[in-house]
Amino acid sequence: MTQHEIIEMAKRAGFDPHDMSSDFTCNLEDINAFTKLVAAKEREACAKLCDGLVNDENTIEYANGAYRCAVHIRERRQA
């Protein structure tokens, strides 16, 4: 993730964009929202790697395994 993406997620989570210096305060709700956004972005990045394996590999068994892996990664957001 780039610094810009992290800052954008922090803003979406409720962090005050005018108080994003090296010292800032936030509440537990903001931190929870931020961690969920970061985790979702990381899950999707991992799942996209699996999606790429589905398209790059010739064997059906390998492609099916990579596809199932991507599905399971994306399902973790329900946990």
N, C-alpha and C positions, 0 to 999 in steps of 0.2 A: 504494500500500500504506500502511496505517496503521502507526503506531508499534507498536501492539499486535500486529498481524500479523507485523511484523518480529521482535519479541521472541519470539513464539511459534515462528517458524521457527528462530530461533537456539537456543531450548531443544530443539526437535526435532533439530537438527543436533548437539547435544552440548555446547553452551556451558553453563557452570555458572550456573544462575539466581540463585545466591546471590552471584555475583561479577560481576554485570553493571552495574558502575559505569562511570564514564568511563574508567577504566584497568582492563583485564582481560587475562588471557592465554588463549590457546587454541592448539590444535595445528593442523597442516596438514589433518588429517583432518576436524576440525570446520569449518574454512573451506571445504573442498571440499563437504561435505555442505550447508552453508549456501548456497553459491552455486548448487548444483543446485536447492534448494528455491525460491530467489528466481527463478531462470530459469524453472522450471516454472510458477510463479504468473504471471509476466509473459507467458509463451507462452499460457497459458489465457485471460488477460485479452484478449490480441490476438485469439485465435481466437473468443472470445465476441462481439467487435465484428463480426467477419465473419458469425457466426451471426445477429446482429441484422440485418445487411444482407440476408441470405437472406429473412428474414421481412418486411422492410419494402419490398422492391422488387417491382414487378409483372412485369417481363420475365424470362423463363426464362433467357436468356443471362446476365443480370446475377446472378441468384440462383445459377446454376450456378458462375459465376466466384467469387462470394463463398464458396460452399460449398467449392470446391476450395482456395481460399486458407486457410480454417480447417483443412482436413485437412492441408495442407502445414505449417502452423504447428505443429499438434499432433505431426506426424511428426518434427519437429526434435529431440524429446527422445531419439530413437534415435541421433542424430548424435554 
